[in-house]
Amino acid sequence: MPTPPLLRRVRFEIRPWGDGPDPARELLPHVDGVSLVELVSAFERAAGYDVPGAYAGLVLDHVNVGDLVVMWSGFVQPHRPERDYGDFGPFVFGRSQYGAAVREVAAETRAS
């Protein structure tokens, strides 16, 4: 019997992006309390890639929403196509916890 995937916890942070009185906002995912920026940077350092300081351009290629889990997999970097992100992830979340995180950030967005 295959080992079930490790379930992670996700949360989303809304933060200002840019300068000015009304800057744009970005949605920054955190996995198990670590921002996606930090996770990507650690992966890139371990792979010997230069680290640009953010996950600029990293694209989540596949989201699988099942009855019990949500899985992110297949990350790609279109601005650096020679890089292989095949070992980054997958990240698997419990469906109910994921849904709660989405509802929480949606409520925060409506309130601001």
C-alpha positions as a printed NumPy array, in Angstrom:
array([[  0.   ,   0.   ,   0.   ],
       [  1.479,   3.399,  -0.98 ],
       [  2.347,   5.878,   1.734],
       [ -0.165,   8.726,   1.872],
       [  1.305,  12.156,   1.078],
       [  2.349,  14.447,   3.9  ],
       [ -0.457,  16.942,   4.466],
       [  0.766,  20.504,   4.752],
       [ -0.957,  23.619,   6.039],
       [ -1.485,  26.628,   3.81 ],
       [ -2.292,  30.235,   4.527],
       [ -2.33 ,  33.27 ,   2.281],
       [ -0.961,  36.71 ,   3.092],
       [ -2.058,  39.865,   1.307],
       [  0.72 ,  42.394,   1.165],
       [  1.338,  45.678,  -0.626],
       [  3.338,  45.503,  -3.828],
       [  4.893,  48.719,  -4.969],
       [  5.064,  52.263,  -3.716],
       [  2.579,  55.05 ,  -3.631],
       [ -0.549,  55.856,  -1.7  ],
       [ -2.552,  52.954,  -3.154],
       [ -0.099,  50.188,  -4.1  ],
       [ -1.133,  47.008,  -5.818],
       [ -1.414,  43.965,  -3.597],
       [ -0.042,  40.475,  -3.95 ],
       [ -1.211,  37.198,  -2.528],
       [  1.698,  35.338,  -0.944],
       [  1.165,  31.664,  -0.075],
       [  2.758,  30.192,   3.042],
       [  3.257,  26.444,   3.386],
       [  3.687,  25.182,   6.952],
       [  4.433,  28.749,   8.052],
       [  7.138,  29.357,   5.419],
       [  6.49 ,  31.765,   2.551],
       [  6.621,  30.463,  -0.996],
       [  9.411,  33.002,  -1.609],
       [ 11.538,  31.356,   1.087],
       [ 10.722,  27.83 ,  -0.127],
       [ 11.659,  28.659,  -3.721],
       [ 14.845,  30.447,  -2.641],
       [ 15.949,  27.444,  -0.565],
       [ 15.217,  25.078,  -3.476],
       [ 17.143,  27.284,  -5.917],
       [ 20.155,  27.551,  -3.587],
       [ 20.201,  23.749,  -3.106],
       [ 20.005,  23.272,  -6.902],
       [ 22.922,  25.674,  -7.446],
       [ 20.812,  28.333,  -9.175],
       [ 21.261,  32.048,  -8.626],
       [ 18.5  ,  33.306,  -6.344],
       [ 16.755,  36.433,  -7.673],
       [ 15.207,  37.231,  -4.273],
       [ 11.62 ,  36.271,  -4.976],
       [  9.711,  33.631,  -6.805],
       [  9.32 ,  36.081,  -9.667],
       [  7.853,  34.247, -12.584],
       [  7.504,  30.817, -10.963],
       [  4.254,  29.354, -12.23 ],
       [  2.182,  26.639, -10.65 ],
       [  1.382,  24.394, -13.603],
       [ -1.083,  22.011, -11.982],
       [ -3.64 ,  22.245,  -9.177],
       [ -5.559,  19.082,  -8.425],
       [ -8.632,  19.592,  -6.235],
       [ -9.956,  16.298,  -4.929],
       [-12.605,  15.385,  -2.405],
       [-10.093,  15.229,   0.463],
       [ -6.954,  17.021,  -0.718],
       [ -5.666,  19.884,  -2.867],
       [ -2.294,  19.328,  -4.547],
       [  0.044,  21.866,  -6.122],
       [  2.564,  20.328,  -8.525],
       [  4.452,  20.921, -11.74 ],
       [  6.133,  24.245, -11.025],
       [  7.85 ,  25.915, -13.985],
       [  9.847,  29.1  , -14.496],
       [  9.082,  30.489, -17.978],
       [ 11.727,  33.227, -17.598],
       [ 14.363,  30.565, -16.917],
       [ 13.21 ,  27.577, -19.012],
       [ 16.519,  25.747, -18.559],
       [ 15.812,  25.318, -14.843],
       [ 14.238,  22.109, -13.646],
       [ 11.715,  22.529, -10.827],
       [ 10.505,  18.927, -11.069],
       [ 11.62 ,  18.198,  -7.499],
       [  9.945,  21.303,  -6.052],
       [  6.783,  20.026,  -4.438],
       [  4.299,  18.598,  -4.732],
       [  2.512,  20.333,  -1.879],
       [ -0.573,  18.517,  -0.607],
       [ -3.147,  20.179,   1.652],
       [ -6.262,  18.89 ,   3.348],
       [ -9.241,  20.127,   1.356],
       [-11.089,  21.536,   4.387],
       [ -8.028,  23.401,   5.712],
       [ -7.278,  24.757,   2.236],
       [-10.856,  25.941,   1.826],
       [-10.748,  27.662,   5.222],
       [ -7.527,  29.492,   4.232],
       [ -9.115,  30.668,   0.973],
       [-12.264,  31.862,   2.762],
       [-10.16 ,  33.707,   5.355],
       [ -8.118,  35.618,   2.776],
       [-11.247,  36.341,   0.72 ],
       [-12.916,  37.861,   3.795],
       [ -9.787,  39.907,   4.492],
       [ -9.789,  41.161,   0.898],
       [-13.432,  42.218,   1.095],
       [-12.816,  44.007,   4.398],
       [ -9.944,  46.104,   3.071]])
